[in-house]
């Protein structure tokens, strides 16, 4: 039986290998495929936002081959009620996430870390706790809700502040919802994913029905309807 430290290193190595494979697959996607996927993911998230009408939600600015498209925040803000708030993350020096309100594309800037962040007033790391819908990036998610991020741990720390009943959704490309992923004790589960082919799907044990999203459906619409 291996020592715990050996098991942990095996898990970390498995995560590293999975990240390499998943990133290579994303980079290989043709531009038309990425654009079509972004349109489908945006449409499904818009339907979800209009159904749930959250007073506060969080998202992020997809970069490179990430699903959702760079204009995802603007699309989501347009779908929210007029008095609702969309927060975007601000990466701190210790890799934790602060949050600021998204007010439009002119108030989002590129940072030296290769991401785009809002320039508004910082609301603190706990602002995510008040969100009623949390959209989270990942390279892959498994059917138990385990997500594989890029390895910095930023979103695991943020998700630790999110109440268990809050709907957390990960946009993915088709093929990135997998049977199982390597996981460590600090990894936080998510409740749902959205893919171009299947729309919004709640995961095993996820409280999707409590949010008006039926399990394994497209934004609450049973496939085939």
C-alpha distance (Angstrom), angle and dihedral (degrees) to the residues before:
residue distance angle dihedral
X1 . . .
X2 3.81 . .
X3 3.76 121.5 .
X4 3.79 116.8 -102.3
X5 3.79 90.7 -109.4
X6 3.80 89.7 55.0
X7 3.81 91.1 48.8
X8 3.79 90.5 49.7
X9 3.81 91.7 51.5
X10 3.81 90.9 49.0
X11 3.82 89.1 52.7
X12 3.80 93.0 47.8
X13 3.81 90.5 49.1
X14 3.80 90.7 49.6
X15 3.80 89.4 51.7
X16 3.80 91.9 49.8
X17 3.79 91.5 50.7
X18 3.80 91.9 47.5
X19 3.82 91.3 50.4
X20 3.80 91.6 52.3
X21 3.80 91.8 50.9
X22 3.79 95.3 44.4
X23 3.79 94.6 46.9
X24 3.80 90.9 48.9
X25 3.79 90.1 51.1
X26 3.80 91.9 50.2
X27 3.79 92.3 48.7
X28 3.80 89.9 51.8
X29 3.80 93.8 57.9
X30 3.82 111.7 111.2
X31 3.80 115.8 -116.9
X32 3.83 93.5 -112.7
X33 3.81 90.0 53.4
X34 3.81 91.3 50.6
X35 3.79 91.9 47.9
X36 3.79 93.3 49.2
X37 3.81 90.9 47.0
X38 3.81 91.1 50.6
X39 3.79 91.1 52.4
X40 3.79 93.0 50.6
X41 3.82 93.9 45.6
X42 3.80 91.3 48.6
X43 3.80 92.6 48.9
X44 3.81 92.3 50.7
X45 3.80 92.9 47.7
X46 3.80 91.5 47.7
X47 3.81 89.7 53.6
X48 3.80 89.7 49.7
X49 3.81 93.3 48.4
X50 3.78 92.3 49.1
X51 3.78 90.3 49.4
X52 3.82 96.0 48.3
X53 3.83 98.2 34.4
X54 3.83 94.0 -158.7
X55 3.79 117.7 -160.8
X56 3.81 89.1 -146.0
X57 3.78 129.2 16.0
X58 3.78 136.1 165.0
X59 3.78 131.7 -137.3
X60 3.81 137.4 150.7
X61 3.81 140.1 -133.9
X62 3.83 108.9 -94.8
X63 3.80 113.1 -135.0
X64 3.78 132.6 -162.5
X65 3.79 111.6 -19.3
X66 3.82 95.5 -9.0
X67 3.81 111.9 129.7
X68 3.77 119.6 -108.6
X69 3.79 103.1 49.3
X70 3.80 130.2 -107.7
X71 3.81 91.5 -85.1
X72 3.81 93.3 58.6
X73 3.84 94.4 111.6
X74 3.81 92.2 52.9
X75 3.80 91.5 48.3
X76 3.81 92.0 49.5
X77 3.81 93.7 45.7
X78 3.80 89.7 53.9
X79 3.80 90.2 53.7
X80 3.80 94.8 51.3
X81 3.80 124.5 91.9
X82 3.80 112.1 -91.5
X83 3.80 94.0 -105.8
X84 3.82 95.8 44.2
X85 3.79 126.0 107.3
X86 3.79 130.7 -132.6
X87 3.80 115.2 -159.3
X88 3.79 125.9 -161.3
X89 3.81 125.9 -163.6
X90 3.79 126.8 -103.3
X91 3.80 113.0 -159.2
X92 3.80 112.8 -132.0
X93 3.79 127.0 -149.9
X94 3.81 91.2 -101.4
X95 3.86 90.0 51.1
X96 3.80 93.1 -107.9
X97 3.81 117.7 129.8
X98 3.78 126.8 -112.4
X99 3.82 118.5 -174.5
X100 3.80 137.8 -135.5
X101 3.79 133.2 179.5
X102 3.79 118.3 -97.0
X103 3.81 110.0 -128.9
X104 3.79 101.2 167.5
X105 3.80 143.6 -47.9
X106 3.79 93.1 -78.0
X107 3.81 90.0 63.9
X108 3.82 95.6 54.6
X109 3.80 118.3 88.0
X110 3.79 135.9 -173.7
X111 3.79 113.9 -110.4
X112 3.77 130.6 -156.0
X113 3.79 89.9 -101.0
X114 3.78 93.3 69.2
X115 3.79 94.9 -105.7
X116 3.79 134.4 104.1
X117 3.79 119.8 -120.1
X118 3.81 137.3 -176.8
X119 3.79 117.6 -105.0
X120 3.81 97.6 -147.7
X121 3.78 129.6 108.4
X122 3.78 115.2 -56.0
X123 3.79 112.8 -113.4
X124 3.80 98.3 -166.4
X125 3.78 134.5 -104.1
X126 3.81 91.7 -79.8
X127 3.82 94.4 59.9
X128 3.80 89.5 92.6
X129 3.81 89.5 64.7
X130 3.81 90.6 71.8
X131 3.80 95.1 51.5
X132 3.80 116.6 112.2
X133 3.81 93.2 -160.1
X134 3.81 124.3 30.9
X135 3.82 121.1 -167.0
X136 3.80 110.4 -161.8
X137 3.82 131.9 -173.5
X138 3.80 123.3 -128.0
X139 3.77 140.8 156.4
X140 3.79 92.0 -131.0
X141 3.82 141.6 -12.8
X142 3.79 128.8 -155.4
X143 3.79 128.6 -140.6
X144 3.82 91.3 -96.9
X145 3.80 91.6 58.5
X146 3.80 97.5 -103.1
X147 3.81 110.2 146.6
X148 3.77 129.4 -157.6
X149 3.78 112.5 -145.0
X150 3.78 130.5 177.6
X151 3.79 94.8 -80.5
X152 3.79 104.6 -100.7
X153 3.80 95.6 104.9
X154 3.82 92.9 -135.1
X155 3.78 96.4 129.5
X156 3.78 94.4 41.8
X157 3.80 87.2 59.3
X158 3.80 91.4 46.5
X159 3.81 93.4 46.8
X160 3.80 89.8 52.0
X161 3.82 86.3 67.8
X162 3.80 94.6 50.2
X163 3.84 116.5 96.8
X164 3.79 112.9 -111.1
X165 3.80 93.7 -117.0
X166 3.83 94.6 54.2
X167 3.79 114.3 109.7
X168 3.81 109.8 -115.0
X169 3.82 115.7 -170.7
X170 3.81 130.9 -171.6
X171 3.84 121.1 -158.4
X172 3.82 110.3 -139.1
X173 3.76 140.2 174.3
X174 3.78 116.3 -115.1
X175 3.80 110.5 -80.1
X176 3.83 94.5 31.0
X177 3.81 95.0 97.5
X178 3.81 98.6 86.0
X179 3.78 138.8 179.3
X180 3.81 97.3 -110.5
X181 3.80 141.1 -6.0
X182 3.82 131.3 -164.0
X183 3.80 109.9 -100.1
X184 3.79 140.0 -169.7
X185 3.82 128.3 -153.5
X186 3.82 93.4 -100.5
X187 3.81 93.8 54.0
X188 3.81 113.8 113.3
X189 3.77 124.6 -144.5
X190 3.79 125.5 -124.9
X191 3.80 125.9 -147.2
X192 3.79 104.4 -139.2
X193 3.78 147.2 4.1
X194 3.78 133.6 -149.3
X195 3.81 120.3 -145.9
X196 3.81 130.6 176.5
X197 3.80 94.4 -116.3
X198 3.79 101.9 40.3
X199 3.80 105.5 24.4
X200 3.79 119.4 -149.6
X201 3.80 113.9 -0.1
X202 3.78 124.5 -179.0
X203 3.78 114.9 -142.7
X204 3.79 134.9 -131.5
X205 3.78 108.7 -59.0
X206 3.81 92.7 3.0
X207 3.82 115.3 141.0
X208 3.79 92.5 -128.1
X209 3.79 95.7 141.4
X210 3.80 89.9 57.5
X211 3.80 88.5 61.2
X212 3.78 98.2 46.1
X213 3.81 93.0 -100.9
X214 3.77 114.3 118.1
X215 3.84 117.5 -143.8
X216 3.82 114.6 -88.9
X217 3.78 95.1 3.7
X218 3.76 137.0 123.7
X219 3.83 106.0 -102.8
X220 3.78 90.1 -39.1
X221 3.82 95.6 -44.2
X222 3.78 115.0 115.4
X223 3.78 110.3 -122.4
X224 3.76 110.7 -101.3
X225 3.80 95.0 33.7
